[in-house]
């Protein structure tokens, strides 16, 4: 882990920095404000350099918006952010974590995620905005037990 890295829950004052970070990384940023309490940020050099968020649906959480600025990648920041989101979900009583990944299923496998067909997911997860967003790139559905 980078020595000067700070991980913390997102605050209202982080909203614009998170949105800019997601846009710079090519991820959807328009609907994050109501999800801000479920976001975690990585702060380094006095600015938000990474984020990861979640959407809760019953006993499931949909992990989303995992992003790190290009100049700060390959330092373990995303790993710490994903672990923070999963730890919080466990602490809040969630039993499953789900995500969509268009390009890096092997990355998320290290956290216990495995490929799953969408038909095996809870209906409330399938109804979430994350599962109905047309990103133009087919995504793989992954799930892990918390």
KAPEFEN-V287381 format. One line per field, one symbol per residue. phi: phi as a letter, one per 40 degrees, with the letter a starting at -180 (. if undefined). psi: psi as a letter, one per 40 degrees, with the letter a starting at -180 (. if undefined). burial: b if it has 16 or more other C-alpha atoms within 10 Angstrom, else e. Layout:
BEGIN
phi->???
psi->???
burial->???
END
This chain:
BEGIN
phi->.cdccbbaccbdccdcccdccccccgbcbcbcdccdcbcbbbbafgacbaaababcbgcbbccafcabddcbcgbgccccccdcccccccccgcbbbbabbcbbcccccccgcbcacdccccdccccccccbcccgbcbccbaacc
psi->ihdehhhiiiideeddddddddddefihedfddeedeeiiihhifeiheiiiaihhgbeihhhifhihideeifeedddddddddddddddeeidiiiihhdefdddedeeeiiiiideeiiddddeiddeehgeehhihhiiih.
burial->eeeeeebebbeeebbebbbebbeeeebbbeebeeebebbbbbbbeeebbbbbbbbbbeebbbbbbbbbeeeeeeeebbbbbbebbbebbbeeebebbbbbbeeebeebeebebbbeebeebeeebbeeebeeeeeeeebbbbbbeb
END
